Amino acid sequence: MIKAVLFDMDGVLFDSMPSHVEAWYETFKKFNIPSTKEELFLHEGRPGFLTIDMFFMKTFGRNASSEEQTEVYKQKTEIFIDLARDLPMPGAKEVLDIVKKMAYKSLIVTGSGQYHLFEKIENYYPGTFKKDEMVTAYDVKIGKPHPEPYLMGLEKAGVKSNEAIVIENAPLGVESAVAAGIYTVAVNTGPIEPQVLLDAGANCIYRSMIHLAEDLENLFVRLNTKDGILK
């Protein structure tokens, strides 16, 4: 039986991925690191320092130093703040309302290390999430697509893998949740083909959070029945 729903943040609760991708793209240009917006989206969910290391290795054949990581991420954050609209994802509130009605726990598992992260969440979704139950870039050592973030989310929720579902929008996040043994719902809010999310292991896929909200109660019923996946 379901007891908790673990949410990714960017691209699920907030319509922020275009700003993140643009911020990474402009930052890497400043450091003479080639990238495309398409590949940057595919790295969504990975902690920032790991993304920086990956592109440094690809470009310079080495990891970034701690000083370089700090400077690159600082500039990326500044550009993101200038670009970001911080608008809630359409349909997210309706999804959260249904989860609350079902008396399931709601937790956030994000690769983000944004400053004042909880304050932003509390501003748009007051009283929905607990700060000490969030998993962010500051909590993990490996990050998505490794199962570590979602295993940590299960631990903070106090539930087993078959007592939770994950709502994700990015291939790396889907891989992470699936590797943690959790039923994974993909919402395709980005510019990728749906098959990419299915290939990453998503159990089902919706076109948007609005479409998920329309079917979520039915999905819970299907998963909680004796013939469902969660037993």
LOFI-949535 format. One record per atom (N, C-alpha, C, CB): z, y, x. Coordinates in steps of 0.1 Angstrom, whole numbers, plus 5000, padded with zeros to 4 digits. Glycine has a CB too. Layout:
! residues N
ZYX...
***
This chain:
! residues 231
500049885008500050005000500050135009501250004991499350225004499250355012500550435011498050445006501050485022502250565023501950695029503350495030500850705037500650835044499150855046501250825058498750985047497351025050497351105062496651095037496651065072496551145085495251225085496651045097495451355087494251445086493851495100494551565077492651495104492151575114492151715109490651535119492051815118492151955114490852035113493152035123490252055125488952135125487852045119488652175140487152105109486152035103486551955091485451945112487951945089488451875077489351965069489351755082490252035075491152125068490552275069492552125073489852295080489352435083487852425086490152505094487052515081485652525084485452595097484852595072485952535108486052605121485152545132487452605125484452435129483752375140482552455145483152245135481852535137480752615143481352715153480052695132482552775150483152865159483552795172484352935153484152675171484552605183483352575192485252475179482252525186481152485193480552605200480052425184480452715193479852845199480752885210479752955188482052875209483052925219482852835232484452915214482752705230482552625242481252655249482652475238480252675241478852695246478852825254477852705235479352935249479353065256480253055268479853175246481452985267482352975279481652895290483652905275481052785287480352705298479252785304479852575292478552865296477452945302478053045313476753035291479253095310479853185320480153115333481153245314480452985332480752905344479552835349481952815341478352865345477152805349477152655347476852825364477652615335477752475332476752445320479252425328475752375322474752345311475352265300473452275317475052305288475452225276474552255264476952255272474652175254473952205242474952205230472752105239474652275220475652275209475752145202475152385199474652065202474651935196475651835204473251865196475551835217476451755224477951805224476051735239478151935223479451985222480151945209479452135223479351935198479951895185480351745187478951905174479551665194479951525195481251505203478751445202481651605211482951595218484051655210482751675231483851685198484951745189486051635188484451775175487251685189488451595188489051565201488051475181488251575212488751545225489651665230487651525236490751645236491551755241490751845251492851705248491051975250490252065258490152035272490752205256491252005279491251975293490351865297492651955298490251765288489351645290487851685288489751535281487651775279486251825277485851895289486151915264486751985294486452065306486151965318487552155310486951865320486751775331485451705330487951675332485151665318483851585316482651675320483751545301482651795316481451885319481451925333481452005310482651945339482751965354482151845362484151995358482551725358482051605364480551595363482751485359480051625351478651615349477851715357478351635334478451835358477751945365477951955380478152085359479251935384479651955398480051825405480752055399480151715398480451585404481951575407479751565416482751655400484251645402484951695390484651735414486251665389487051725378487451865381488351635376487751945371488252075373489652075379488152155360489952175387491252195392492152245380491352295404493452235382494352285371494152435368495852255374493852505379493552655377492252675370493552725391491252595373489952605366490152565351488852525372490852455349491152415335491752535327491952295334492752595333493452705326492552815323494652745334491752855333490852975331489752945321490253015345489152825322488052795312488652795298487452655316489752725297490352715283490752845278491452615283491352935287491753065283490553145277492353145294489453135284488253215280487653155267487153215291487653015266487252955254488052995242487252805255489353005244490253045233490053185229491753025237489853275238489553415235488253435227489553495248487253365231485953375224486153315210484853295232486853205209487053135196487753235187487853005198488853305192489553395183488653505178490753455191487753555187486853655182485853605172486053715195485453485173484453425164485053365151483653315171486253315152486853225141487053305129488053165146486753245117487053305104488253235098485853285095488653125104489853045099489853035084491053125103488652995079488652975064488952825061487253005059489752805051489952665047488652595043490952665035488652465046487452385042487352375027487452255049486252405020486152385006486552245002484752425001487352224993487752094988489052044995486751994991489452105006490652055013491952065005490852125026492052184998493352204990493352094979493352344984492252074973492251974962492651834967490851964955492151794979492451664985493951664988491751644998494551774993495951774996496851774984496351905004496351834973497051834960497151684955496351924950496051614956496051474951497051384960494651414952496951404973497851334982499351364978497651364997499651494975500951524971501351464958501151684970500451464949500651404935501051254937499451424926500351194946500651044948501851024956499450984956502551134961503751124969503551054982504851044961502351064988502151015001502451125012500650975003502851085024503051185034501751235039503851115046501751365043500551425049500851465063500051545041500051425073500251455087498951505093500851345095499051595103497851635110497851575124497851795112496651515128496451465141495251535147496251305141495451625156494351705161494251715176494451855155493051725181492951745196493051895200491651695200493351975190493452125192494752165200493352205179494652265208495852315215495852465212495752295230495352515200495352655196496752715196494752675183496852835200498152905200498452935185498153035208499752935181500252955168499552865158499953105164499352745162498652645153499352625140498452515161500652595141501352565129501452685119502852515132501552805125501552925117500352935109501853045126499152905115497852915108497852815096496752885117498352695099498352585089499252625078498752455095500452675081501452715071500952825062502752745077500152915068499553025061498652985050498853125070497852885052496852835043497352725034495552805049498152635040498652525033500252515033498052395039500852615027502352635028503052505023502752755021504052465031504952355027504352215027505452385014503052205032502352075031502651985043500852105030502752045055502951975067504252015074501751995077504851915082505951945089505551955104507051825088506152055111505752085124506051975134506452215129507251905132507651805141506951675138509151775140506051665128505251545125503851565129505451505110503451675135502051705139501851635152501751855139500551595155500151545168499051645172499651395167499251705184498351805189497951765203498851945188497151855209496751825223497951825233495751935228498951895229500151905238501051775237501052025234500751685228501551565226500951445233501751535212499651445236498951325241498551335255497751305232498351225261497951215275496451185276498751115283495951105266494551055267493751125257494550905265494151125244493351195234492251105228492851315239491651155217490551085211489351075221490151165198488650965221488550855211489550745214487150805212490450755223491550655225492350655213492350685238492950535209493850535197495150605198494050385194495550655210496850715213497150815202496850785226496350915199496751015189497150965175495651125187496350865170496650815157497750715157495350745151497950645168499150555170500350645170499050475183500350755176501450855176501650905162501250965186500550935155500650975141501350875132499351015135501050745134501650645126503150645129501050505129503550655142504950655146505650765140505050655161505050885140505751005134505850995119504951135138504850925113504950905098505850795094503550875093506250705104507050595101506450485092508350645094505050475095504350375087503550285096503350445077503050165090502150075098500750115096502449935093499850055104498450095103497850065089497650025114498349955083497749925069498449995058497849775067499350095062499950175052499450325052501550175054498350345059497850485061496350485060498350545074495750595057494350615059494150745067493650625045493050755073492650875081491550945075492350835096491551075075490351155071489851235083490751255059488651205087488051255100486651305097488051145111486151395106484751445105483951425117484751585101484551375128483851365141483851225146484551455151482751185153482651045158483851005167481351035166484251095176485351055185486651035177485651165196486851115167488051095159488050975151488251215149486850935146486650815138486950695147485250805132486350695160486650595169488150575172485850615182488850685174490250685176491050615165490750825179490750655153491450605141491150455139491050685129489850415141489550275139490150195150487950265140490250245162490850175173492350155171490650245186492950245163494350235160494550145148494950375156493450085142493649995131493750055118494749895134493350175116493650245103492350265095494250385106492450245082491250265074490850415075491550235059489550435078489050565082487950615072488550565096488250735066487350795057486650915065488050855045485350905066484651015073484151115062483450955081484251245066483651345058482651415067484651455052481351415063480251465072480051615070478951395069481051695075480951845074480251905085482351895073479751825095479051885106477551855106479551825119476851885117475351875117474851745121474851985126475651635120475151505125474651415114476251435133473951315117473451225107474651135103472351135113474751105090475851015085475950885093475650985071474850835097474850705104475750705117473450655107475750825123476550835136478050815133476350985141478550855121479950835118480150685114480350925106479150635107479250485103479250405116478150445094478350435125478350365138479550375146477150415146480350485144481650505151482650415145482050655151482350365133483350265127483950315113484450245136483450425108484050475095483950365084483350605091484950355077484950255066484150305054486350215061484150435052483350495041483050645045484050485027482150705038481750835042481450915030480550835051481851045030481551145019480851265025482951185012480051325017479251435021480051565024478151475011481251575018482051695020483451665015481451815012484351755018485751745013485751754997486651845019484851834992484651844978484351714971483651954974483451644977483051504972484151404974481751454979484951414985486051334986487151354976486651355001487351484973488351524963488051464949488551674962486751464946486251414933486551264932484851444931486551184943486651044942487950994948485550974950488851074953489951034961490950944953490751154966491250984941492150904933491550764930492450964919490250754928489650624926489750544939488150634922489550614951489650544964491050484966489250644975492050564963493350514964493650394955494350624960493150394943493250284934492650154940492650304920491350174945490650064951491450004963489250104955491950094972492650044984493949984981492750154993494650024970495949974967495949854958496750084960494849814953494849694945494849564953493549684936495149454947495349334955494049294962495749224945492849344957491649314963491249414973490549294953492049524975491649634984491949594998492449754980491549685007491749655021493149665026490849755029493849765020495249785023496149705015495649935022496849605021497649515013499049505019497049365013
***
